Amino acid sequence: MRPARLAALFFLPLATALAGCISVTSNDYSDRPERAAPGAFGEATLVNADGARIGRAVLTQGTTGLLIRIEAEGLPPGWHGVHIHATGQCETPFTTAGAHVNHGDPQAPHGLLSAGGPDDGDLPNIFADAGGRVNAELFTTRARIASEGPGQWLWDSDGSSLVIHANADDHTSQPIGGAGARIACGVMAAG
């Protein structure tokens, strides 16, 4: 078989398969995932301390946990702690969002690396580039937007919020891993 024909037989199916895996996002925040089932998706519009919209978080429920895609801009460059908070309110300075969602065990210590932790609101850090932009996906088994499954129910009577902090979370210090001030917040709502 000629090399050109062999290459076409190999690369064309591969390119076709990969085309379905590639997605392009824009900063207009208008693209939305297809709805697979009621309650399977949620969204939060992220605002800064001035009340300006800086991005969004899209929540997608999977069978083993919750995927959170964050697209934001205008953040200080560097690492930032992100947590799920127990109240669906985002009034500046975002203390109205309450403490971390921790319905299952109020005594669980904070931190993904903490002995006896993490609490149910703990998430990995996100990184803002030199221009203050973030495009990240986080996964947790400790929260859910489906009516059944693993993790804490986020659509309870007072809702839940996603909060971005000024500093990185060290994942061990109490009570919030040294993450500092709350600099962005978004009320999570069913999509």
N, C-alpha and C positions, 0 to 999 in steps of 0.2 A: 504494500500500500504506500502511496506517495506521502511524504511528510506533510504537505499542505492538506491533503484529505484527512490524514490522521489527526492533525491539529484541529480541523473543523469538526470532526466527530467528537473530540474531547472537549474543546473549549466552548462550542456553541451551547451544549446542554448546561455546562457549568455557568456560563454567563447568564443564561436564562434563569437558572435557579438563584443566582446571586442577585439578579435584578429585583426579585421579590423581597430581598432582605435589606435593600438600601432605602433609606428614607432621608429626605432633606427637610430641615426645619428652618423656619424663618422667624424673625423677631416680631412679626405682627401678631403672634399668638392666636391665629385664627384656625389653624389645623386642629381637628379633633379626631380621636379614634372612632371607628365604627362602634356602635352600641351592640354588644353581643347579647346582653340580657339586662333587665331592670336591676338597678343597684350595683352593676358591675363596674361602673365608672363614676368618678367624682372629679371635682376641680376646685382650685382655690386661686383667686386673683391676689397676687402678692403686692403689697403696698409698702412704701418706706415711711419714715417718721413724719414726713411732710404730707402724707396722704396720696403721694403720686404712685400711679401704677408702674411697677418695675418688672412685672413678669407674671408667671403662673406656675402652678403645680398641677399635674394631671395624675389622678389616682386610678390604677387599674387593678381590680381584684383578680388574683390567680387562685388556683386550688390550694396552694401551700402558703400563700401570703399576699402581701400588698406591695405593688410596684408604684413608686412615686417618681415621676419625671419632673424635674425642676428646670425651667428656662427663665433666666432673670438677667437683668443688666443694671448698672448703676450701683453695684456693691463695691465696698473697698476691696482692692486686690488682696488675695491670700485666702487662707482657710477659714471656714465659718462653721460653727456648730449649727445643727438643724434638729429641732425636736417637735414632736406632736404634743400639743397642749390641750387640756381638758375642756376648754370652753370656746365656743364658736363666736368670739368677739375679738376685734382688732382695733381698739381705740388707743391712740398714742398715749403713753409709751409702751403699749401692747401688754401691760400687766393684766388687762381685762381678759386675756387668753388663759389666765390662771396658771396652775402648775402643770407638770407633765401629765398626760393621760396615764393613769396607773390604777385603773379600776380593780384589777385582779388582786393586787397585793400592795396596799398603801405603804408598807414598810420596805419594799424592794429598793436597794440603793441605786443611785444613778451610775451609769457607765457601762458601755459595751465590754470593757475590760475589768470591771469591778467584781470582786468576789461577792456572790449573792445577787448580782445584777444580771442584766440591765433592768431598768424600769421600762414600762411599756411605751413610753414616748421617745426613747433613745434611738437615734439614727446615726449613720456615719456622717462625717464632715463633708462639705462641698468646697470646691475651690473656684474662686473668681479670678479670671485672668487679669492681665495688666490693664485691660479696658473695663474691668468690673463685670464681665459677662460670665454667666454660669450656664452650662448645659450638663445636667447630671441625671443619673437614675439611681435611686436608692431602693432597697428591698427590706421589708420587715415581716416577720411572722407574728409580731406582737400586736398588730392592729388589723382591722378589717372593715370593709364597707359592704360586704355581703351579709345577708341576714343570718347565715350560719358559717361556721368554719373557724380556723385558728385566729387567735388574737382578740383584742378588745374592740368592741362595737363603737365606731366613731360617730354614727348618726343617732346618738342618744338625745335626750330631751334638750340639752343645752349645747349640742354640737361639739365640734373640735376645730382647732386651728393649727396651722403649720407656722412655726416661728424660726427665723434665721437670726443668729447672734453675731455680734461684732468680732468675736475671736473663735479660734478653734476649740473644740471640745477635747479635753485630754482623756476622756472616757473613764476616769477613775475618781477625780476630785468631787466632793459633795458640796452643794447639791446639784450643780449643773456643769461640772467638768471645767470650770474656769472660762466658760464660753462668753461671759460678759453681757453687755447690754443687748436688748432685743432691738434689732435694726430693721427688720422686715417681718410682715405677718400676712397671712391669708386665711380667711374663714373657709373651711372645707364644706362643700355642698355636693349633693348627688347630681350627677351629670345626666 
